């Protein structure tokens, strides 16, 4: 099979990529600007761990291209190094080094010398942790103990108040992890961060802005009937997506009264796919046992109105950044991580396997149910409604 040609971006295109990444746009959204695949965008961002490199600039003390042209002309004319230095108001040693490192008197060329100087300057700045290996070792030890960079930075400042070389910001620690060219911390330590992604995202990435699929016509969780809140009657569910590697996910549903769990296989997290799966599943449950559904504000529920019209089930949404408001589902997702650890490719599990996992959870006695099982209680309600 013929190998696809490598895609290259010029400096202005790279600048545009970084601007949109900082705003929190997805790889796919950025790729659409250039009519290219998102993988070509990821390659650019991943080179520095999703952190925009500092803009390259020449030092004010560096020789300019115009000065190098003067040197080149003077060399051809056979002028001495000292006379060239006097004309450019530079030290003779500066002119001598410039000529020696760029071919000598016989081969010095201004354009080649300028390009070579620019390439030599393309070195990552040595960070504080690379200069202080003892401090880097301390940071690595704390990361291995699952400390966050912010906790480490604060602890260093308190522990070494009079030793500034041991005081680094949490941003320095992040950059040392994500920009491996700095050579201060090993990449393997990324696995100890709270979020084990290979690129650092913009702080705007998860905010529900217009660019992140704000859901329209939502009904707040505060408007749910009191019977939902006190778990007095069955039929009120909480739902979410459990995410795995390679952009795979499954739907998790738990009934608040009985803690009965249902797992649904989905081919994607787009709203149409998720809503279709929820509608199909809802039609298998007696109406009396499926009255409401509470979800967070993920974009997969953008089609919630279609779900309600098809099932007559009201949907309520948690307040922004408050997933704990569907605590039963959050707890259930934690239990499910025993079966589906983070990093698991969930598409490899069949619906039959998901049924088997749900059955294990539903047949496990729960303290909150006086050690009865969710399956027994839910089936009792099914029998009554039947």
N, C-alpha and C positions, 0 to 999 in steps of 0.2 A: 504494500500500500504506500502511495506517495506521501511523504511527510509534508505537513502543512508549513508554509513559510512563517517565520517568526514575525510577530507584529511589533513594530517600533513606534514609539511616541516621541514627538519633539518636546522641547522644554516648555513651550506654551501649553501644549496639551497636558503634560504632566502637572503643570501648575493648576490647570482646570480640574484635573482629577483630584488633586489634594484639596482644593476648595470645596468640592462637593462631598468628599469624604469627611471633612471637618464639620460640614452641616448635618451629617448623619445619614446621607443618602446611601442606599444599598449598592453593592457591586453591580447588580443588574441595571439599576437606574443610571449609574454612571456610564456603563457600557453602551447603553442606548444612545448616549450623546454622540458616540463615535460609530454607531452601527456595527459594534463588535461584540464578541463573547465576553462574559464577565471574567473568565479566567485570565484574559490579557490584562485586565485592570488589577486583579488580585496579584499578579506577578509584580507589577510596579509597586504596589503598597506593601507587599510582604518583604521586599528587599530591606526595609527598615522597620519591620514589625508593625506597620500601620501608623507609624509616627513620622510626620513630615520632616525630612532632613532640613537642616539650616541652609538658607540660601547662600550659595557660594559667592564670594566677593574677594577682590584683591586687597591685600594690605596696602595701606597708604605708603609704606616704605618700599614696596616692590617696584621693580623697574617696569615702566609702561612699555607698550608696544612701540610708541614713537621713540622712546629712548633706545630701545633695541635696534630700531632702524638706523638711528644715528651711529650706534656702535658698529653695525654691519658696514655702513658706508665708510666709517673711519678706518676699520680693519682693512678693507679693500685698498684704501689710499695709503696704507702703511703707517698710519699715525701710531704714536706710542700710547700705552695704556694710561699713563699719567696725564697726557694732554686730553684724552677722551674724558677722563674723570673730571678734569678742571672745567671742560666745556659743559658737562652735564651736572656739575656741582655735586658730584658723587665721590665717595672714597675710592681710591685706586684699587683697594682690595676687593670692593664690590664689583668693579669692572673686570678685574682679573678672574674672580670666581665665575662670573657670568660666562666669560669666553671659554674657560677651561671645561666647564661642565656641559658645554654645548658645541663640541666639535673642535675647539681650539682655533687658532688664528687662521688655519687653512680652510676650515669647513664651517665657520660660524655663519648662520643665517637667521635673520630676525624672526621670520615666521615660525621656523622650526623651534627656535629657542623659546618663543612665547607659548607655543603649544605645550612644550615640554614642561615649562614652569607651571602652567595651568594643571597639567596632569599630576605633577609632583605635589601640588597643593591639595589634591583631591584625597585627603586622608581624614578619617574620622577624628574628631576632637577627643583627646584622652580625657576620660571622665574621672571624677574624684575617687571612685572606688577602684579604678585601675591604678591610680597613683598610690593608694593606701590599701595594700593587700590584706593587712590585718583587719581593717574595717570591712573589706569585702568578705572575708571569712566569717565575721560575726553576722553579717547580713545573710549569708548563705545558711548558716546554722539556724537562724531564726525562721527563715523561709521553710526549712525542713521541718520546723515545729508548727507549721501552718499559720505563722504570723503573717498578717497583711503588711505590705510596704508602708502603709500609714502608721501601723502599730510599731513597726521597726524604727521608722524615722523619729517618732515621738519618744520611744524608749532610749534611743541613742542620744537624743538631745538632753534627756533627763539624767542619763547615766554618765555622760561625758560633757558636762556643762562648760568645762574650761578647755576642751580639746576640739577645736573646730574641724580638724581633719577627720574626726570620727562622726561629725554631724552632716548627714546627707538628707535631702528631701525625699519624700516618697516618689516624686516624679523622676528623680535620678535613679532610683532603684528600678522603676518600671522601664526606663529607657535602657538601662544596663541589661535588662532581661530581653527586651524586644529587639534591641539593636545589637546583634551579636558581634558586630565589627568592633565594638568598644572593648571586648575582651575582658570584662570585669566579672561577670556572673555566667555560669553555664546555663545553656538553654533548657536543660532538664529541670531546672528549678521552676520553670513556668507551670509545671504540673501541680505545684503547691499553692498557686494562686486560687482565689475563690472562683474565678472564671478562667478556665484553662484554654482559652482561645489563643491561636497563634499570632493574631494581630490585635493591636489595641484599637478599640473603636472610639469614635467621637462620643463625648458626653451627651450629644443630642440624639444619638442613635435610637434609644428606646423611648424618647419622649413622644407622646401622642400629639404630633403636630399635623398640619395639613399634608405633609409629605409622608406621613406614616399611617395612612388609612384610618382617620378618625371615623368612628362608627356613628351614624346618624340615628336620631329618634330613639335613643336608649332610655330605658326606665331604670332609675336608680334603685339600688338594693334597699334604700331607706323606705321605699314605697311598697315593699313586700308585705303581704298580710302577716298579722301577728302569729298566726298558726304556723307559719313557716319558721319564724324565729325560735319559737319554743319547742319545736319538733313534736308537737302534740299529735299530729296526724301524719300518716305516710303520704307519699306522692310528690315530695318536693326534692329536686335533685340539684347537685352541683356538678359542674363539668369543667374540663380543661384539656389541653393537649400536653402529652408527655413527649418530650423531644429526645431524639437520638442522633447518632452521627449521620453524615451524608444527607442532611436535610430530610430525615425520616421522622415520623411521629405516629402516635396513636391517640385515640380519644379515650379519656377516662371519665366515667360517670359514677357518682355515688349518691345513694338515697339517704337523706338526712336522718330520718326516723330509725331505720333499720341498719344503716351503714352498708347496705347491699351495693356491690360493685359490679359495673359492666365495662368491658373494654371493647373498643371498636377499631378495626383495621381501616386505615385511610391511605389512599395513594398520594395524597399531598395535603398541604395545610391551607390551600386557597379556600375561600369562603364557599364556593359552590360545592366542592368535594366534601367539606366538613358538614355543611348543612344537609346535603343529600344523605350522608351517613346517619345523621341525627334523626332525620325524618323517617328513614327506613327502620331504625331501631325503635323509635317511639311508637310506631304502629304495631309493634309486637307486645306492648305493655298495656294492660287494662287502663282505660282513661282515668279511673279513680286513683290509680297508683302513679300517675304522671301528670301533675297539675302545673308545676312551675319548674323552670331551669334557671340557675344562677351561674354566671360566667364572669371571667374578668374581661378586660377591654381589648383582647387580642383581635386583630383584623379578620381572623377566621370566622368571626361572628357578625361580619358586616351584613350578611343576609338573614339576620334574625327575624325580620318581619315575614320573610317567606316561610321560615320554620313555624312561626306562630300561626300563619294562615293555613298551613297544611295540617297542623296537629291540634290547634286550639290550645297550645301550651304557652303560657306567658313566660317571657324571658326577662330576667333582671340582671343588672350589671353592677359589679363592685365599683367603688370609687377609684379614680386613677391612683396607681401605685399602692393599692391596698388589697393584695391577694389574700391576706389573712382573713378577709371577710367571708371567704369560702374555705374556712379552716378544715372542714371535714374532708374536702377534696384535696387540699394541700397535704394533710396527714396521710391520706390514701396514696398520693403520689410518692410520698416518702417510703411507704411500705413497698410500693411497686419497684422502687430502685433496687431492692434485693433481687428481683427477677430480671430487671432491665437496667443494669448499671449504666452510668453516664458513659457515653462513647459507644454504646451498642447500636448497631444498625437495625432499626426496628422493622424495616421492610421485610426482613428474612423470616419474621414470625407470621404464621398463618392465623386465620381467624379461629381455627380449632385450638391452636396453642393459646391464644388469648382467652378463649373460653375456659381452658384448663387452669390458667393462672387465676382468673377471676373466681373460679370454683374453689380453689384452695383458700383464697382470702375469705370467701363467703362461708366456708365451713370451719373457719377458725373462731373459737369462742372469744368474745370481747368483754373486757372488764366493764366498759361503759354500758353493756347490755346485760349486766349481771351474769356474765359468762355464758350467755346464750349466743348462738351463731346468727349472723345476718341472714343466712339462707333459710333457717327455720322461721324466723320472724317474717321475712318477706313472703315466703310461701304461705304462711298463715293468712296474710292480708290478701294474697291472690285467691286463696280458697274462699275467703269471705266475699270478695267481689264477684267471684265466679258463680 
